[in-house]
Amino acid sequence: MYRLFSLVLLSLVFTFASAQTEPGKDPATTERWEPIPPKVTPGKGTLPPSDAIVLFDGKNTQAWETEKGEVIGWKVADGAMTVVKGTGGIHTKQAFADCQLHVEWKSPTPPVGEGQGRGNSGIFLMSTYELQVLDSYESRTYSNGQAASIYKQYIPLVNACLAPGEWQVYDIIFTAPRFGESGRMVVPASVTVLHNGILVQNHVNLLGPTEYIGLPLYKAGEAKMPIMLQDHGDPVSYRNIWIRPL
């Protein structure tokens, strides 16, 4: 009986060992050790991660210029830069495509106007695709034009706006469009947006460039373009802007 038990035990051990080495049954066959992801130190508090490009740190605006390539005319004070009506939009000197972008913004207080005339600005990815900046806390406008909308394309999943005068946060993941040799769009641009930590745009495929009138239509252009902030005539403020090219 003891010999029979030993034989059965050895058979079970052999079967188990064989199963572990058969293709598809050894866990090591699906382990990948290369490449090793580079280390990035997360930012603490409002600090950016260690591999981010800081576009505005509250003081230095050298990363930005006007549409004419001149020094920006926006007001810089108290760690923020604020739109000065009539000075025009500003854009980064550096061009970007796929990216993670962090922007903090604040609508003016006390609020003035209603709808599209209340704390209006915009963040243009690749100078082309607008993520709306607007005071939509207690002010109604068309849904695909309120804060956190992809302007005239996608309504935000929720209204996550804070009250005027409070700092708000956009965290944006953007993928640039891809075009074929003929200039035809092959893969559309896409974007995911968190507004104050709440998902408001869930990997939406953009229909084309932002248009105020008419339907969007893709046209082949530069592979990388600057980030643009809009002067819509309202004193909207920005701070703590950083980007990670992907």
Backbone as CSV, one residue per row, in Angstrom:
resi,resn,N_x,N_y,N_z,CA_x,CA_y,CA_z,C_x,C_y,C_z
1,MET,0.835,-1.206,0.000,0.000,0.000,0.000,0.870,1.257,0.000
2,TYR,1.939,1.252,0.841,2.837,2.415,0.890,3.478,2.665,-0.467
3,ARG,3.878,1.546,-1.156,4.511,1.698,-2.466,3.533,2.275,-3.479
4,LEU,2.278,1.808,-3.402,1.268,2.317,-4.320,1.035,3.814,-4.090
5,PHE,0.981,4.204,-2.812,0.788,5.628,-2.470,1.945,6.475,-2.998
6,SER,3.181,5.963,-2.880,4.364,6.685,-3.355,4.314,6.868,-4.862
7,LEU,3.903,5.812,-5.570,3.822,5.903,-7.025,2.784,6.946,-7.457
8,VAL,1.632,6.954,-6.779,0.584,7.922,-7.099,1.088,9.343,-6.843
9,LEU,1.782,9.534,-5.707,2.296,10.855,-5.356,3.318,11.338,-6.381
10,LEU,4.221,10.438,-6.799,5.213,10.802,-7.800,4.553,11.154,-9.125
11,SER,3.497,10.410,-9.455,2.782,10.690,-10.705,2.142,12.070,-10.675
12,LEU,1.566,12.418,-9.532,0.946,13.740,-9.399,1.980,14.842,-9.496
13,VAL,3.133,14.665,-8.856,4.208,15.653,-8.914,4.702,15.825,-10.335
14,PHE,4.871,14.713,-11.047,5.345,14.772,-12.437,4.320,15.495,-13.322
15,THR,3.040,15.180,-13.109,1.977,15.816,-13.901,1.954,17.315,-13.669
16,PHE,2.080,17.725,-12.388,2.064,19.152,-12.052,3.259,19.870,-12.673
17,ALA,4.444,19.246,-12.571,5.649,19.853,-13.125,5.552,19.987,-14.636
18,SER,4.978,18.978,-15.273,4.828,19.028,-16.726,3.873,20.143,-17.135
19,ALA,2.802,20.287,-16.361,1.820,21.327,-16.685,2.439,22.709,-16.577
20,GLN,3.360,22.861,-15.611,3.984,24.167,-15.420,4.930,24.538,-16.552
21,THR,5.436,23.529,-17.255,6.409,23.810,-18.315,5.795,23.755,-19.709
22,GLU,4.550,23.312,-19.828,3.912,23.277,-21.134,3.661,24.704,-21.609
23,PRO,3.790,24.938,-22.917,3.515,26.281,-23.459,2.116,26.741,-23.080
24,GLY,2.023,27.976,-22.607,0.731,28.531,-22.225,0.314,28.227,-20.806
25,LYS,1.072,27.383,-20.116,0.717,27.024,-18.745,1.755,27.484,-17.739
26,ASP,2.875,27.976,-18.218,3.913,28.526,-17.336,3.699,30.031,-17.239
27,PRO,3.442,30.587,-16.059,3.197,32.024,-15.939,4.340,32.886,-16.457
28,ALA,5.558,32.349,-16.460,6.719,33.123,-16.921,6.665,33.408,-18.420
29,THR,5.896,32.591,-19.164,5.852,32.798,-20.611,5.128,34.090,-20.989
30,THR,4.341,34.633,-20.080,3.623,35.880,-20.373,4.188,37.069,-19.599
31,GLU,5.344,36.861,-18.966,6.000,37.967,-18.266,6.905,38.739,-19.213
32,ARG,6.831,40.074,-19.173,7.707,40.929,-19.979,8.524,41.808,-19.052
33,TRP,9.845,41.748,-19.217,10.761,42.495,-18.348,11.359,43.709,-19.044
34,GLU,11.110,43.830,-20.326,11.636,44.959,-21.099,10.526,45.523,-21.982
35,PRO,10.479,46.835,-22.214,11.365,47.835,-21.615,10.962,48.169,-20.185
36,ILE,11.893,48.780,-19.462,11.621,49.219,-18.099,11.069,50.646,-18.159
37,PRO,9.855,50.898,-17.649,9.301,52.257,-17.695,10.206,53.249,-16.956
38,PRO,10.445,54.418,-17.538,11.257,55.429,-16.847,10.552,55.916,-15.592
39,LYS,11.332,56.323,-14.612,10.769,56.821,-13.361,10.365,58.282,-13.506
40,VAL,9.186,58.609,-13.021,8.703,59.989,-12.970,8.232,60.256,-11.552
41,THR,8.702,61.359,-10.974,8.291,61.725,-9.625,7.020,62.555,-9.692
42,PRO,5.935,62.063,-9.108,4.689,62.846,-9.130,4.854,64.169,-8.385
43,GLY,4.147,65.187,-8.845,4.178,66.466,-8.161,3.355,66.425,-6.888
44,LYS,3.840,67.060,-5.849,3.091,67.144,-4.597,2.331,68.460,-4.557
45,GLY,1.068,68.374,-4.154,0.262,69.588,-4.119,0.010,70.097,-5.522
46,THR,0.417,71.326,-5.792,0.213,71.927,-7.117,1.449,71.816,-8.005
47,LEU,2.483,71.129,-7.520,3.706,71.004,-8.315,3.499,70.035,-9.475
48,PRO,4.146,70.286,-10.618,4.030,69.375,-11.768,4.890,68.140,-11.569
49,PRO,4.631,67.062,-12.307,5.508,65.892,-12.262,6.891,66.242,-12.799
50,SER,7.862,65.391,-12.477,9.254,65.722,-12.759,9.579,65.812,-14.243
51,ASP,8.798,65.164,-15.109,9.118,65.186,-16.542,8.260,66.180,-17.324
52,ALA,7.500,67.025,-16.625,6.619,67.971,-17.307,7.385,69.195,-17.809
53,ILE,6.872,69.790,-18.865,7.349,71.090,-19.342,6.448,72.141,-18.728
54,VAL,7.011,73.015,-17.919,6.219,74.050,-17.259,6.005,75.197,-18.242
55,LEU,4.747,75.463,-18.551,4.409,76.529,-19.498,4.117,77.849,-18.795
56,PHE,3.668,77.781,-17.548,3.486,78.993,-16.760,3.552,78.638,-15.278
57,ASP,4.512,79.255,-14.590,4.744,78.949,-13.179,4.231,80.035,-12.248
58,GLY,3.479,80.981,-12.792,2.970,82.075,-11.974,3.739,83.365,-12.155
59,LYS,4.902,83.294,-12.784,5.729,84.487,-12.980,6.247,84.604,-14.412
60,ASN,6.810,83.527,-14.903,7.526,83.556,-16.178,6.582,83.256,-17.346
61,THR,6.487,84.191,-18.275,5.627,83.996,-19.453,6.445,83.800,-20.731
62,GLN,7.712,83.448,-20.580,8.583,83.333,-21.747,8.202,82.187,-22.677
63,ALA,7.376,81.264,-22.205,6.936,80.158,-23.066,5.843,80.591,-24.025
64,TRP,5.362,81.848,-23.888,4.202,82.311,-24.639,4.532,83.520,-25.508
65,GLU,3.743,83.701,-26.551,3.859,84.868,-27.415,2.494,85.167,-28.025
66,THR,2.351,86.344,-28.594,1.100,86.697,-29.261,1.029,86.004,-30.607
67,GLU,-0.104,86.155,-31.269,-0.278,85.559,-32.583,0.670,86.180,-33.609
68,LYS,1.207,87.361,-33.276,2.170,88.030,-34.157,3.613,87.750,-33.740
69,GLY,3.787,86.892,-32.742,5.130,86.553,-32.286,5.733,87.589,-31.362
70,GLU,4.888,88.399,-30.725,5.367,89.461,-29.842,5.167,89.076,-28.383
71,VAL,5.730,89.892,-27.475,5.563,89.672,-26.034,4.088,89.826,-25.677
72,ILE,3.563,88.940,-24.844,2.140,88.961,-24.536,1.774,90.195,-23.709
73,GLY,0.522,90.632,-23.854,0.050,91.807,-23.143,-0.868,91.483,-21.981
74,TRP,-0.952,90.205,-21.621,-1.802,89.831,-20.502,-1.169,90.260,-19.180
75,LYS,-2.003,90.487,-18.177,-1.540,90.935,-16.868,-1.028,89.750,-16.057
76,VAL,0.137,89.913,-15.456,0.704,88.874,-14.597,0.800,89.420,-13.179
77,ALA,0.089,88.794,-12.250,0.093,89.234,-10.850,-0.447,88.120,-9.968
78,ASP,0.065,88.046,-8.753,-0.420,87.085,-7.749,-0.394,85.648,-8.255
79,GLY,0.649,85.317,-9.026,0.814,83.944,-9.480,-0.080,83.535,-10.629
80,ALA,-0.717,84.499,-11.286,-1.627,84.180,-12.387,-1.408,85.145,-13.535
81,MET,-1.815,84.731,-14.713,-1.863,85.669,-15.840,-3.315,85.790,-16.280
82,THR,-3.730,87.031,-16.538,-5.131,87.339,-16.785,-5.289,88.014,-18.142
83,VAL,-6.316,87.584,-18.857,-6.609,88.164,-20.168,-6.827,89.667,-20.037
84,VAL,-6.181,90.428,-20.894,-6.429,91.857,-21.014,-7.153,92.060,-22.337
85,LYS,-8.368,92.501,-22.260,-9.225,92.628,-23.432,-8.544,93.410,-24.557
86,GLY,-8.579,92.827,-25.734,-8.044,93.499,-26.905,-6.586,93.214,-27.197
87,THR,-5.892,92.537,-26.277,-4.470,92.231,-26.509,-4.299,90.985,-27.371
88,GLY,-5.378,90.227,-27.535,-5.316,89.056,-28.398,-4.984,87.773,-27.661
89,GLY,-5.241,86.674,-28.324,-4.902,85.380,-27.755,-3.405,85.168,-27.705
90,ILE,-2.991,84.194,-26.926,-1.568,83.870,-26.812,-1.382,82.382,-27.103
91,HIS,-0.180,82.045,-27.564,0.093,80.634,-27.806,1.518,80.301,-27.395
92,THR,1.754,79.018,-27.168,3.082,78.572,-26.770,4.050,78.712,-27.941
93,LYS,5.285,79.025,-27.619,6.313,79.088,-28.655,6.640,77.689,-29.163
94,GLN,6.473,76.707,-28.306,6.760,75.322,-28.664,5.499,74.651,-29.198
95,ALA,5.655,73.772,-30.161,4.530,73.044,-30.745,4.398,71.672,-30.088
96,PHE,3.160,71.182,-30.028,2.878,69.901,-29.391,1.849,69.133,-30.210
97,ALA,1.803,67.837,-29.981,0.757,66.989,-30.571,0.140,66.184,-29.426
98,ASP,0.381,64.858,-29.394,-0.152,64.042,-28.304,0.404,64.556,-26.981
99,CYS,-0.478,64.717,-25.991,0.009,65.300,-24.742,-0.947,65.074,-23.580
100,GLN,-0.397,65.264,-22.384,-1.174,65.424,-21.161,-0.994,66.878,-20.751
101,LEU,-2.091,67.603,-20.622,-2.039,69.036,-20.340,-2.818,69.346,-19.073
102,HIS,-2.191,70.118,-18.193,-2.821,70.551,-16.942,-2.956,72.062,-16.967
103,VAL,-4.177,72.560,-16.762,-4.444,73.994,-16.776,-5.372,74.343,-15.619
104,GLU,-5.015,75.383,-14.878,-5.905,75.905,-13.844,-6.401,77.278,-14.284
105,TRP,-7.693,77.529,-14.108,-8.275,78.775,-14.582,-9.337,79.281,-13.605
106,LYS,-9.620,80.570,-13.714,-10.579,81.203,-12.803,-11.375,82.246,-13.566
107,SER,-12.691,82.167,-13.476,-13.545,83.179,-14.102,-13.626,84.393,-13.180
108,PRO,-13.860,85.571,-13.747,-13.831,86.799,-12.942,-14.988,86.889,-11.951
109,THR,-14.740,87.599,-10.865,-15.761,87.863,-9.859,-15.686,89.329,-9.447
110,PRO,-16.848,90.002,-9.275,-18.194,89.447,-9.445,-18.463,89.142,-10.920
111,PRO,-19.315,88.150,-11.174,-19.601,87.789,-12.563,-20.328,88.905,-13.297
112,VAL,-20.038,88.998,-14.588,-20.676,90.002,-15.441,-21.230,89.293,-16.659
113,GLY,-22.460,89.626,-17.053,-23.051,89.051,-18.255,-23.653,87.686,-18.014
114,GLU,-24.124,87.102,-19.091,-24.735,85.779,-19.043,-24.298,84.970,-20.257
115,GLY,-24.514,83.657,-20.185,-24.240,82.776,-21.318,-22.809,82.881,-21.806
116,GLN,-22.644,83.083,-23.108,-21.320,83.149,-23.705,-20.580,84.434,-23.338
117,GLY,-21.266,85.374,-22.717,-20.617,86.614,-22.307,-20.188,86.623,-20.865
118,ARG,-20.089,85.450,-20.260,-19.783,85.372,-18.826,-18.507,84.552,-18.592
119,GLY,-17.387,85.243,-18.479,-16.117,84.567,-18.199,-15.676,83.660,-19.322
120,ASN,-15.722,84.149,-20.540,-15.444,83.319,-21.712,-13.966,83.368,-22.098
121,SER,-13.403,82.187,-22.328,-12.074,82.031,-22.906,-12.046,80.632,-23.506
122,GLY,-10.895,80.140,-23.837,-10.831,78.803,-24.399,-9.403,78.311,-24.488
123,ILE,-9.244,77.004,-24.414,-7.952,76.347,-24.572,-7.988,75.600,-25.893
124,PHE,-7.127,75.989,-26.822,-7.118,75.388,-28.152,-5.941,74.418,-28.273
125,LEU,-6.246,73.142,-28.335,-5.230,72.117,-28.544,-4.790,72.162,-29.999
126,MET,-3.487,72.153,-30.200,-2.917,72.311,-31.538,-3.469,73.564,-32.223
127,SER,-3.796,74.573,-31.437,-4.333,75.848,-31.930,-5.609,75.662,-32.752
128,THR,-6.270,74.523,-32.594,-7.322,74.122,-33.522,-8.596,73.614,-32.854
129,TYR,-8.442,72.858,-31.765,-9.570,72.174,-31.151,-9.827,72.802,-29.777
130,GLU,-11.009,73.433,-29.611,-11.249,74.239,-28.411,-11.954,73.469,-27.296
131,LEU,-11.327,73.502,-26.126,-11.969,73.106,-24.880,-12.465,74.396,-24.230
132,GLN,-13.761,74.521,-24.070,-14.354,75.782,-23.637,-14.041,76.118,-22.182
133,VAL,-13.691,77.372,-21.958,-13.548,77.948,-20.619,-14.669,78.971,-20.480
134,LEU,-15.512,78.795,-19.472,-16.683,79.656,-19.320,-17.208,79.541,-17.891
135,ASP,-17.812,80.607,-17.411,-18.480,80.549,-16.115,-19.861,79.927,-16.330
136,SER,-19.951,78.621,-16.099,-21.216,77.904,-16.255,-21.755,77.445,-14.909
137,TYR,-21.323,78.126,-13.833,-21.736,77.728,-12.487,-23.249,77.890,-12.310
138,GLU,-23.767,79.057,-12.605,-25.211,79.314,-12.515,-25.637,80.200,-13.684
139,SER,-25.129,79.879,-14.853,-25.424,80.666,-16.045,-25.655,79.711,-17.208
140,ARG,-26.816,79.800,-17.822,-27.199,78.867,-18.883,-26.743,79.365,-20.252
141,THR,-26.272,78.447,-21.064,-25.964,78.696,-22.469,-26.228,77.397,-23.218
142,TYR,-25.966,77.361,-24.524,-26.149,76.103,-25.246,-25.177,75.067,-24.696
143,SER,-25.663,73.827,-24.562,-24.923,72.803,-23.829,-23.582,72.450,-24.451
144,ASN,-23.498,72.508,-25.787,-22.206,72.206,-26.415,-21.326,73.449,-26.523
145,GLY,-21.654,74.458,-25.695,-20.810,75.644,-25.609,-20.518,76.039,-24.182
146,GLN,-20.970,75.225,-23.215,-20.719,75.551,-21.816,-19.323,75.089,-21.405
147,ALA,-18.938,75.402,-20.184,-17.614,75.019,-19.683,-17.388,73.524,-19.841
148,ALA,-16.178,73.158,-20.247,-15.736,71.770,-20.428,-16.342,71.094,-21.637
149,SER,-17.073,71.844,-22.468,-17.515,71.279,-23.746,-16.352,71.310,-24.728
150,ILE,-16.363,70.381,-25.671,-15.536,70.535,-26.852,-16.396,71.395,-27.766
151,TYR,-16.025,72.640,-27.922,-16.933,73.668,-28.417,-17.653,73.279,-29.703
152,LYS,-18.982,73.340,-29.635,-19.903,73.026,-30.733,-19.812,71.565,-31.198
153,GLN,-19.162,70.704,-30.380,-19.072,69.290,-30.754,-19.595,68.364,-29.663
154,TYR,-19.024,68.451,-28.449,-19.384,67.493,-27.398,-19.799,68.210,-26.116
155,ILE,-20.973,67.852,-25.634,-21.486,68.352,-24.357,-20.757,67.626,-23.230
156,PRO,-20.342,68.329,-22.163,-19.708,67.620,-21.039,-20.695,66.657,-20.374
157,LEU,-20.171,65.574,-19.830,-21.022,64.577,-19.174,-21.757,65.167,-17.979
158,VAL,-21.101,66.075,-17.269,-21.706,66.760,-16.123,-21.194,68.191,-16.079
159,ASN,-21.867,69.030,-15.329,-21.409,70.390,-15.070,-20.655,70.377,-13.745
160,ALA,-19.337,70.448,-13.817,-18.508,70.374,-12.609,-17.954,71.741,-12.214
161,CYS,-18.598,72.811,-12.679,-18.086,74.159,-12.434,-18.147,74.543,-10.957
162,LEU,-17.114,75.253,-10.524,-17.110,75.897,-9.221,-17.589,77.330,-9.393
163,ALA,-17.825,77.994,-8.274,-18.338,79.359,-8.295,-17.297,80.320,-8.878
164,PRO,-17.744,81.435,-9.454,-16.819,82.446,-9.975,-15.820,82.856,-8.903
165,GLY,-14.574,83.048,-9.329,-13.526,83.436,-8.391,-12.779,82.277,-7.781
166,GLU,-13.295,81.038,-7.940,-12.591,79.861,-7.430,-11.743,79.258,-8.551
167,TRP,-10.570,78.766,-8.169,-9.684,78.150,-9.164,-10.231,76.784,-9.568
168,GLN,-10.272,76.561,-10.874,-10.763,75.310,-11.430,-9.629,74.621,-12.194
169,VAL,-9.765,73.322,-12.371,-8.688,72.521,-12.968,-9.209,71.716,-14.150
170,TYR,-8.475,71.792,-15.243,-8.666,70.888,-16.375,-7.436,69.983,-16.469
171,ASP,-7.668,68.683,-16.519,-6.622,67.718,-16.861,-7.043,67.054,-18.160
172,ILE,-6.191,67.175,-19.161,-6.545,66.846,-20.529,-5.580,65.807,-21.091
173,ILE,-6.125,64.776,-21.710,-5.322,63.812,-22.464,-5.739,63.950,-23.929
174,PHE,-4.795,64.345,-24.765,-5.117,64.639,-26.160,-4.284,63.777,-27.092
175,THR,-4.943,63.228,-28.101,-4.263,62.496,-29.163,-4.518,63.212,-30.478
176,ALA,-3.458,63.583,-31.164,-3.575,64.342,-32.409,-4.113,63.463,-33.529
177,PRO,-4.728,64.073,-34.543,-5.206,63.287,-35.683,-4.042,62.786,-36.528
178,ARG,-4.299,61.737,-37.266,-3.315,61.200,-38.209,-3.883,61.315,-39.621
179,PHE,-3.023,61.722,-40.544,-3.432,61.898,-41.932,-2.593,61.001,-42.836
180,GLY,-3.214,60.529,-43.907,-2.505,59.722,-44.890,-1.724,60.591,-45.854
181,GLU,-1.010,59.947,-46.782,-0.184,60.677,-47.742,-1.013,61.603,-48.631
182,SER,-2.249,61.241,-48.861,-3.120,62.065,-49.711,-3.706,63.254,-48.956
183,GLY,-3.443,63.316,-47.636,-4.002,64.388,-46.826,-5.341,64.039,-46.223
184,ARG,-5.819,62.841,-46.461,-7.091,62.409,-45.903,-6.910,61.988,-44.451
185,MET,-7.857,62.368,-43.597,-7.792,61.988,-42.191,-7.953,60.479,-42.054
186,VAL,-7.013,59.838,-41.384,-7.040,58.389,-41.187,-7.543,58.051,-39.792
187,VAL,-7.020,58.784,-38.789,-7.443,58.596,-37.401,-7.805,59.965,-36.837
188,PRO,-9.015,60.154,-36.309,-9.399,61.470,-35.799,-8.689,61.803,-34.498
189,ALA,-8.628,63.082,-34.202,-8.130,63.511,-32.897,-9.095,63.034,-31.820
190,SER,-8.585,62.807,-30.631,-9.438,62.396,-29.516,-8.985,63.083,-28.250
191,VAL,-9.907,63.211,-27.301,-9.577,63.913,-26.070,-10.373,63.347,-24.899
192,THR,-9.706,63.295,-23.759,-10.328,62.970,-22.475,-10.081,64.153,-21.555
193,VAL,-11.113,64.567,-20.825,-10.993,65.738,-19.957,-11.563,65.436,-18.580
194,LEU,-10.816,65.799,-17.548,-11.309,65.811,-16.176,-11.419,67.261,-15.733
195,HIS,-12.588,67.640,-15.251,-12.835,68.997,-14.767,-12.976,68.921,-13.249
196,ASN,-12.028,69.528,-12.554,-11.997,69.460,-11.088,-12.025,68.019,-10.594
197,GLY,-11.299,67.154,-11.318,-11.170,65.754,-10.927,-12.315,64.869,-11.369
198,ILE,-13.300,65.426,-12.088,-14.467,64.668,-12.531,-14.408,64.469,-14.043
199,LEU,-14.611,63.239,-14.496,-14.573,62.951,-15.922,-15.741,63.631,-16.638
200,VAL,-15.417,64.481,-17.605,-16.464,65.199,-18.344,-16.431,64.921,-19.847
201,GLN,-15.287,64.496,-20.370,-15.166,64.066,-21.762,-14.416,62.742,-21.760
202,ASN,-15.083,61.680,-22.203,-14.522,60.337,-22.087,-14.022,59.828,-23.435
203,HIS,-12.786,60.180,-23.768,-12.138,59.723,-25.001,-13.063,59.924,-26.206
204,VAL,-13.450,61.169,-26.423,-14.323,61.478,-27.565,-13.484,61.720,-28.816
205,ASN,-13.976,61.258,-29.947,-13.310,61.480,-31.231,-13.785,62.808,-31.805
206,LEU,-12.862,63.735,-32.015,-13.232,65.057,-32.496,-13.660,64.988,-33.958
207,LEU,-14.639,65.796,-34.299,-15.223,65.770,-35.641,-14.431,66.606,-36.628
208,GLY,-13.478,67.388,-36.097,-12.669,68.274,-36.927,-12.328,69.511,-36.135
209,PRO,-11.742,70.517,-36.768,-11.399,71.761,-36.081,-12.644,72.449,-35.514
210,THR,-12.442,73.243,-34.473,-13.541,74.005,-33.891,-14.035,75.061,-34.876
211,GLU,-15.345,75.079,-35.084,-15.968,76.057,-35.973,-17.065,76.784,-35.211
212,TYR,-17.114,78.100,-35.352,-18.187,78.878,-34.738,-19.464,78.748,-35.564
213,ILE,-19.314,78.743,-36.879,-20.443,78.578,-37.798,-20.140,77.419,-38.737
214,GLY,-21.115,76.560,-38.924,-20.944,75.460,-39.863,-20.380,74.210,-39.217
215,LEU,-20.238,73.184,-40.041,-19.772,71.888,-39.570,-18.251,71.777,-39.658
216,PRO,-17.636,71.049,-38.723,-16.179,70.875,-38.766,-15.757,69.950,-39.896
217,LEU,-14.590,70.214,-40.443,-14.063,69.404,-41.542,-12.549,69.324,-41.410
218,TYR,-12.033,68.113,-41.323,-10.596,67.924,-41.173,-9.833,68.369,-42.418
219,LYS,-8.703,69.017,-42.164,-7.763,69.356,-43.224,-6.359,69.037,-42.727
220,ALA,-5.569,68.403,-43.553,-4.204,68.054,-43.155,-3.411,69.317,-42.858
221,GLY,-2.608,69.261,-41.818,-1.782,70.403,-41.450,-0.501,69.935,-40.795
222,GLU,0.079,70.793,-39.985,1.321,70.454,-39.295,1.084,69.311,-38.306
223,ALA,2.095,68.484,-38.121,1.978,67.360,-37.193,1.949,67.831,-35.741
224,LYS,2.587,68.982,-35.478,2.580,69.567,-34.140,2.249,71.046,-34.266
225,MET,1.491,71.561,-33.295,1.139,72.978,-33.292,1.076,73.473,-31.853
226,PRO,1.146,74.791,-31.647,1.144,75.334,-30.281,-0.194,75.158,-29.564
227,ILE,-0.149,75.257,-28.237,-1.336,75.389,-27.408,-1.718,76.866,-27.415
228,MET,-3.002,77.169,-27.560,-3.439,78.562,-27.602,-4.469,78.845,-26.517
229,LEU,-4.368,80.016,-25.895,-5.354,80.503,-24.932,-6.043,81.712,-25.546
230,GLN,-7.345,81.753,-25.439,-8.156,82.727,-26.164,-8.411,84.013,-25.365
231,ASP,-8.330,85.137,-26.061,-8.822,86.415,-25.549,-10.226,86.605,-26.119
232,HIS,-11.242,86.377,-25.290,-12.626,86.560,-25.713,-13.209,87.839,-25.106
233,GLY,-12.327,88.655,-24.536,-12.753,89.934,-23.982,-13.054,89.923,-22.499
234,ASP,-13.026,88.739,-21.862,-13.311,88.646,-20.426,-12.026,88.390,-19.652
235,PRO,-11.881,88.985,-18.450,-10.637,88.852,-17.672,-10.520,87.501,-16.962
236,VAL,-10.416,86.462,-17.735,-10.212,85.115,-17.202,-8.744,84.944,-16.833
237,SER,-8.483,84.286,-15.720,-7.106,84.100,-15.237,-6.670,82.650,-15.385
238,TYR,-5.356,82.481,-15.574,-4.757,81.154,-15.692,-3.538,81.048,-14.786
239,ARG,-3.282,79.841,-14.307,-2.059,79.589,-13.525,-1.696,78.102,-13.635
240,ASN,-0.506,77.779,-13.163,-0.041,76.384,-13.044,-0.351,75.569,-14.293
241,ILE,0.272,75.978,-15.395,0.061,75.282,-16.662,1.305,74.433,-16.980
242,TRP,1.106,73.155,-17.142,2.222,72.286,-17.533,1.733,71.219,-18.511
243,ILE,2.698,70.655,-19.235,2.365,69.689,-20.277,3.388,68.568,-20.311
244,ARG,2.910,67.383,-20.649,3.782,66.225,-20.851,3.537,65.703,-22.267
245,PRO,4.465,65.920,-23.194,4.305,65.330,-24.530,4.270,63.804,-24.411
246,LEU,3.394,63.176,-25.148,3.253,61.721,-25.069,3.744,61.060,-26.344
